[in-house]
Every structure is written in structure tokens, then in C-alpha cells.
Amino acid sequence: MTIIVYIITAVLIKLSLLGLGMLSIISAFVGLLFLKVMHKKLSEWLINRFRKKFKIAVWGHISVYIVFIGKMIFIDDFIDIPAFFASHLVIHHMASGLIATALIIMSFRTYNQLKVSNSDTN
């Protein structure tokens, strides 16, 4: 069951790197739902780690959309629209890349700690 959670995390990272925020939010919700359904087959430590990753993805992308809506309020005229789109694309992809980077680092740490704890028990 652990491999499925890692696959969902990898898909989430890829969607975040592509800047697909809504699909990232949906895949993070799917991951949280999967953790809730399969909570007896995974250790509590893994569940907490992956739940933290999925929540960071959800709230990170939701905050980017809130900033997007906040920036739309400041549009006064048609002249502001091209600048709005250009600045949104830059900020959106930087934020999505930052979210993906945090998820990658957290996933590497989880994998390494799990690998070390498994090698210590053997």
C-alpha cells in the first residue's frame, strides 16, 4: 500500500511542476481520502508524513488561487489585463514550483527515513 501513496505523491509533484493547480488539489484530496481509507495498512508515522505533504499541496495551491482572485480586484481598465496575466503566470509558476520542491524534499526525507528504519530492523 505504501507504493500507491508514493505514486499519488509523484503525480501530485508532477502536476504541481506543470502548474496545474486544480488537478493538484484534486489529487491531494484523493491522497488524503486514500490515507483515511487505508489507515490500518500503513504505519501512523507514514500516515502523518503523507497527510502533511497532501495538506501542504492543498493549502499551497488554494493560497495561490486566493492571491490570483485578490489580484483580479486591482484591475481597473483593459490596459491592466496583459500585465495581470504576465505577472500571474510568473507568480503562479514560481509558487507551484516552490510547492513541488517542498513536496520533493519531504518525499526524499520520508523515503530515506523509512529505508533506514527498515534496514535497522533487518
SERO-4910 file (N, C-alpha, C, O; in steps of 0.05 Angstrom, whole numbers):
BEGIN
 pado doro    nc1    nc2    nc3   cac1   cac2   cac3    cc1    cc2    cc3    oc1    oc2    oc3
  Met    A     16    -24      0      0      0      0     17     25      0      8     47     -9
  Thr    A     41     23     10     59     47     11     65     57    -17     67     81    -21
  Ile    A     68     39    -36     75     47    -63     53     64    -76     59     82    -92
  Ile    A     28     58    -69      6     74    -80      7    103    -71      2    121    -86
  Val    A     14    106    -45     16    133    -34     40    148    -47     38    172    -53
  Tyr    A     62    134    -52     84    146    -65     77    154    -94     86    174   -104
  Ile    A     61    137   -107     53    143   -135     35    168   -135     38    185   -152
  Ile    A     16    170   -116     -1    193   -115     16    218   -109     11    240   -120
  Thr    A     36    215    -92     54    238    -87     70    246   -111     73    270   -117
  Ala    A     79    226   -127     94    233   -151     77    247   -172     85    265   -185
  Val    A     52    237   -174     33    250   -193     28    279   -183     26    298   -199
  Leu    A     25    282   -157     20    309   -146     43    328   -151     39    351   -158
  Ile    A     68    318   -148     91    334   -154     92    342   -183     98    365   -190
  Lys    A     87    323   -201     87    328   -230     66    349   -237     71    367   -253
  Leu    A     42    346   -226     21    365   -232     28    393   -222     22    413   -234
  Ser    A     41    394   -198     49    420   -187     71    433   -205     70    457   -210
  Leu    A     90    417   -214    111    428   -232     99    438   -258    110    457   -269
  Leu    A     78    425   -268     66    435   -292     48    459   -288     39    472   -307
  Gly    A     43    466   -263     26    489   -257     -4    483   -258    -20    502   -262
  Leu    A    -11    458   -256    -39    451   -258    -51    450   -230    -53    428   -217
  Gly    A    -58    473   -219    -66    476   -192    -91    460   -184    -92    447   -164
  Met    A   -112    462   -201   -137    449   -194   -133    418   -194   -144    405   -176
  Leu    A   -119    408   -213   -114    379   -213    -96    371   -190    -99    349   -179
  Ser    A    -78    389   -182    -61    383   -158    -78    382   -133    -74    365   -116
  Ile    A    -97    400   -131   -115    400   -107   -132    374   -107   -135    362    -86
  Ile    A   -142    366   -130   -158    342   -132   -141    317   -125   -151    300   -110
  Ser    A   -117    316   -135   -100    292   -130    -92    292   -100    -89    270    -89
  Ala    A    -88    315    -88    -81    316    -59   -105    307    -43   -102    293    -23
  Phe    A   -129    315    -51   -153    305    -37   -157    275    -40   -165    262    -22
  Val    A   -150    265    -64   -151    236    -68   -131    222    -50   -137    201    -38
  Gly    A   -107    233    -47    -87    222    -29    -97    222      0    -93    203     14
  Leu    A   -109    245      8   -119    246     36   -142    226     40   -143    213     61
  Leu    A   -159    222     20   -180    203     22   -169    174     23   -179    158     38
  Phe    A   -149    169      7   -136    143      7   -124    137     35   -126    115     45
  Leu    A   -111    157     47    -99    153     73   -121    148     94   -116    132    113
  Lys    A   -143    161     91   -165    156    110   -177    128    107   -184    116    127
  Val    A   -179    118     83   -190     92     78   -170     70     85   -178     50     97
  Met    A   -145     73     79   -125     53     84   -108     58    109    -85     50    109
  His    A   -120     70    129   -104     77    152    -94     53    168    -75     56    183
  Lys    A   -106     30    166    -98      7    181    -75     -8    168    -62    -25    181
  Lys    A    -70     -3    142    -49    -17    128    -22     -2    128     -2    -13    119
  Leu    A    -22     22    137      2     38    138      8     46    167    -10     47    184
  Ser    A     34     50    173     41     58    200     31     87    205     27    103    186
  Glu    A     28     94    230     19    120    237     39    142    229     31    164    221
  Trp    A     65    135    230     86    153    222     83    161    193     85    184    185
  Leu    A     79    140    176     76    145    147     50    161    141     50    179    124
  Ile    A     29    154    155      4    168    150      7    198    157     -2    215    141
  Asn    A     20    204    179     25    232    187     42    246    166     37    269    159
  Arg    A     63    233    157     81    245    137     67    252    111     70    274    101
  Phe    A     52    232    101     39    237     75     15    256     78     10    271     60
  Arg    A      2    255    101    -20    274    105     -9    302    105    -22    321     95
  Lys    A     14    306    117     27    333    117     33    342     89     29    365     82
  Lys    A     44    324     73     50    331     45     25    339     29     25    359     15
  Phe    A      4    323     32    -21    329     17    -33    355     27    -44    370     10
  Lys    A    -32    360     53    -44    385     63    -28    409     53    -39    430     47
  Ile    A     -1    407     52     15    429     42      8    434     13      6    458      5
  Ala    A      4    413     -3     -4    417    -31    -31    431    -34    -34    449    -49
  Val    A    -50    421    -18    -77    433    -20    -77    462    -12    -86    479    -27
  Trp    A    -66    468     12    -67    496     21    -48    514      5    -53    538      3
  Gly    A    -26    503     -5     -8    519    -21    -22    528    -47    -20    551    -55
  His    A    -35    509    -61    -48    516    -86    -73    533    -81    -79    551    -97
  Ile    A    -88    528    -59   -111    545    -53   -102    574    -48   -115    593    -56
  Ser    A    -79    577    -34    -69    604    -28    -61    618    -54    -64    642    -56
  Val    A    -50    603    -73    -43    616    -99    -68    625   -113    -68    647   -125
  Tyr    A    -90    610   -112   -115    618   -124   -127    642   -109   -139    660   -122
  Ile    A   -124    644    -83   -134    667    -68   -118    692    -76   -130    713    -79
  Val    A    -92    689    -80    -76    712    -89    -85    720   -117    -86    744   -123
  Phe    A    -91    701   -134   -100    706   -161   -126    722   -161   -129    742   -175
  Ile    A   -145    714   -144   -170    729   -142   -165    757   -130   -178    776   -138
  Gly    A   -147    759   -110   -141    784    -99   -129    803   -119   -134    827   -119
  Lys    A   -112    793   -137   -100    810   -158   -121    819   -178   -119    840   -190
  Met    A   -142    802   -182   -163    810   -202   -178    834   -192   -189    849   -208
  Ile    A   -179    838   -166   -194    861   -155   -180    887   -163   -194    908   -166
  Phe    A   -154    887   -167   -139    911   -173   -139    919   -203   -127    938   -211
  Ile    A   -153    903   -220   -155    910   -248   -174    933   -251   -198    931   -243
  Asp    A   -164    955   -262   -181    979   -265   -191    983   -294   -213    991   -299
  Asp    A   -174    976   -313   -181    982   -341   -170    959   -358   -156    941   -348
  Phe    A   -177    959   -383   -167    939   -402   -137    939   -405   -125    919   -413
  Ile    A   -125    962   -399    -95    964   -402    -81    947   -381    -58    939   -386
  Asp    A    -94    942   -359    -82    926   -337    -83    896   -342    -68    881   -329
  Ile    A    -99    887   -360   -103    859   -364    -78    844   -374    -71    823   -362
  Pro    A    -63    854   -394    -39    840   -402    -18    838   -380     -5    818   -377
  Ala    A    -15    859   -365      4    859   -342     -5    840   -321     12    826   -308
  Phe    A    -31    838   -317    -42    819   -297    -36    791   -305    -27    775   -289
  Phe    A    -41    784   -330    -35    757   -340     -5    750   -338      2    728   -330
  Ala    A     12    769   -346     40    764   -346     50    760   -317     65    741   -311
  Ser    A     42    777   -299     51    774   -271     39    749   -258     52    736   -242
  His    A     14    742   -266      2    718   -254     17    693   -263     22    675   -247
  Leu    A     24    692   -289     39    668   -299     65    665   -284     73    643   -277
  Val    A     79    687   -280    105    685   -266    101    677   -237    114    658   -228
  Ile    A     83    690   -223     79    684   -195     67    656   -192     75    641   -174
  His    A     49    648   -209     36    622   -207     56    600   -211     56    580   -195
  His    A     73    602   -231     93    581   -235    115    580   -214    125    559   -208
  Met    A    122    603   -204    141    604   -182    130    590   -157    143    574   -144
  Ala    A    105    597   -150     92    585   -127     88    555   -131     93    539   -112
  Ser    A     79    547   -155     76    518   -160    102    503   -158    103    481   -148
  Gly    A    123    515   -169    150    503   -167    159    501   -138    172    482   -131
  Leu    A    153    521   -122    161    521    -94    145    499    -79    157    485    -62
  Ile    A    120    496    -85    104    474    -73    115    447    -81    118    429    -64
  Ala    A    121    444   -106    132    418   -116    160    413   -103    165    390    -96
  Thr    A    176    433   -100    202    430    -88    200    420    -59    214    403    -50
  Ala    A    181    433    -44    176    424    -16    167    395    -15    175    380      2
  Leu    A    149    388    -34    140    360    -34    162    340    -41    163    318    -30
  Ile    A    179    348    -60    202    330    -67    220    326    -44    228    303    -38
  Ile    A    228    348    -30    246    346     -7    233    329     15    247    312     27
  Met    A    208    334     20    194    319     41    192    289     34    195    272     51
  Ser    A    188    283      8    186    255     -1    212    241      1    214    218     10
  Phe    A    234    255     -6    261    243     -3    267    237     26    277    216     33
  Arg    A    260    256     44    265    251     72    249    228     83    259    212     98
  Thr    A    224    226     75    207    204     84    218    177     74    220    158     89
  Tyr    A    225    176     48    236    152     37    262    143     51    265    120     58
  Asn    A    280    162     55    306    156     68    302    147     96    315    128    105
  Gln    A    285    160    111    280    152    139    266    125    140    272    109    158
  Leu    A    248    119    122    236     93    121    256     71    114    255     50    125
  Lys    A    273     77     95    294     58     87    313     53    110    321     30    114
  Val    A    321     73    124    339     69    147    326     54    169    338     36    181
  Ser    A    300     60    175    287     45    196    282     16    188    283     -2    205
  Asn    A    278     10    162    275    -18    153    301    -33    154    302    -57    160
  Ser    A    324    -19    148    350    -32    149    359    -37    178    373    -57    183
  Asp    A    350    -20    197    356    -25    225    342    -49    236    352    -62    254
  Thr    A    318    -54    227    303    -77    237    312   -103    225    307   -125    237
  Asn    A    325   -103    202    334   -128    190    360   -137    200    371   -158    191
***
